[in-house]
Amino acid sequence: MLTNSPGEIGGWFIPLARHIKTLYPEIEIIAVLLPCQYASGTEARVLEETRLFSTVIDRRDILKFIVNPLIEDKRRLILQLGGDPYWGTLLKVRLNSKLFIYSDGMTHINRWVDKVLLGNRNAYYKEENRIIYVGNLVADSVPSEVSGKKDGSDIAFLPGSRPHILEVILPLMLETADILSNFTGSIIKFIISPFISMDELKRCIPNYYEIMKDRIVSGSGHIFYLERGENWEWVREVQLAINIPGTNTLQLALLKIPQITILPLQWAGYIPLEGILEWISRVPLIGREIKRRVVSRIVSNIKFVALPNIISKERITEELIGELTPEFIAQTILNLIIDKKRLTSMREKLKQIEFQRGASQKIATLIGEELYG
């Protein structure tokens, strides 16, 4: 199984691998991490900690693995979830194996791919004989029995899963939470991604704050609680979540959690780009300025950045894009939690977004049929 970055790993890869091992515990899964500009650098550790995989190939070892994969069993299949299909194609040729690729939309798929597993029925692909509509894997990444309460009062901040973004987003969110605490008695939580270690978290926290066991204490004495994102129990009392663009915007939508997605453009240089633009933006001295201008131009042409809004083609959840200050974000949060009708409307519209569930079951069955059929 091939994948690339935190969004795909948390939303697709691990939930699917867990389902495969439940149905076919005898299947040996090798996890292969692909080169990716969106990577956090901690993906291998997270995958190893799940104990779902017989081997985890880190991206720095991928070429060595392709040259000498050491797979003797002839019953094998390559399943790619995220990343450039070039890597799956290369392994297909090397292993003389079939290649299945999952996509929630349409990516560049070449003639070497045997099956395209699509999560979105509205996606178009000209070679229908290779397509199987399976549903959205993200829908299987959150527990169906957990959701936010209508009368929940907690506020949750989700600062993301990439260390280089965390170092600018976390201070902004902490300052926002500090201001909020002066005007609301709500419990404020910070939901930390499994891709962020405690050491990394401590490194990104400003000197004005201190971590004490399961909480962050500000210099003014305000307390914010720390919870791990992989434990979805934290959503039960949440009335509003504040996050950044990514898979969690869709996961929260599935859990019917109202949210505000922020995209602070004062740090546009930290936002990863697709393809060659990302590598050009890494040129010393001028790279970050190039990226800032490119991102600003791209964002001006994008209608929505939160996935529930993109999917529904409607502004269901709130989005704040621009040079954002803690004061502005805090005021937006306060306005929204006071406006109970707006929160209720947001929840109701999130319920109406249709997702085809059961993708993990369908893909796992396809794999079983291919290997044992």
C-alpha positions, 0 to 999 in steps of 0.5 A: 500500500502506497501513500504520502501525507497526513491527510491521506494517512489519517483519512484513508490509509490507516482506516482501510488497512485496519479494515483489511486486517479485520477481514483478512488477518493473514494478509501482509501489508507493506506500507510505502511512503512516497515523496511529498511536499505535504509530508510532516516527516513523522508518517513512518512513526505513526504507521509503525505505532498502529502495528497494522503493517509488516514493514514500513518503507520510509520515503528515503528508502523507497528507491532501495525498496524498488530495486530490491523489494524482497517479496517472494509471494506471487499473490500480490497487489499494489494499492495506491492512496495518494501521491504521484501515480508514477510511483505505483506504476514503477512498482507495478513494472518491478513487481509484475503486479496489478495496480489499483489507485484510489482517488476521491476525485480525478488525478492523472491516471495512466494506462498502466493502472488496472483499476481506478477506485473512485470516491466521487460518482461525479468525477469523470473518467473516460475509460469506464471499464477500469472504474469502480465507484466505492465511496468516500474513504474519509467517511470510514475514518470517523466513528458513526456513533460519535457526533457533537451535541446540539447543546455542546459548549466546548470550543476546539482548535485544530492547529494541523499536522505539519510541524513547519505550519504548526510553528506559525498556526499554534501561536496564532490560535493560542493568542486567539484562545487567550482573548476568547477566555476573557469573554466566554466560560467555554472549555477550550481544547487544543486537538493535537494530531498524532503526527505531532510529537510532544517535543514538537508541540513544546518547541512551537509553543511561545514562551508566554505559555507552558505545557502542564501534563494534559493542558496548556497554561497561558501567562495570564492564567487561562487553561486550555486542554490538550487532547489527541486527535485520533481519539474522537471522544473529544468531539462530543461536547464541541459546539465549534471547531477552528481549523485550517484547510485539510482532511479534518474539515471533512471529518468534522463535517461528517460529525456535524461539527460547525467550524471556522476554517482559517487561512492566514495569508501573512504566512503564505510562504509556509503553504505547500504547493503542487509540483514544480512550483513547490521546488522553485519556492524553496530557492534560498532568499527569493523562494519564500517571496515567490511562494507568497505571490503565487499563493496569493494569486491562487487563493484569489481564484478559489471559491472555497478552501474547506472541503464541506464547502467545496463538496456542497458548492455552498458556503456552509461552514465559515472561512476566514482568508487573509492577513488574520489577527487573533483579535479578528478571529476571536471576534468571529468566534464570539459572534458565531457562538452567540448566533445559535440560529447560525450554528443550528443551520450549519449543523443541519446543512452538514447533515445534508451533505451526501457521502457514499459510505462503506468504501473500506468494506468494498476495497477490502473485498476487492483486494480479497477477491484479487488475491484469493479469487 
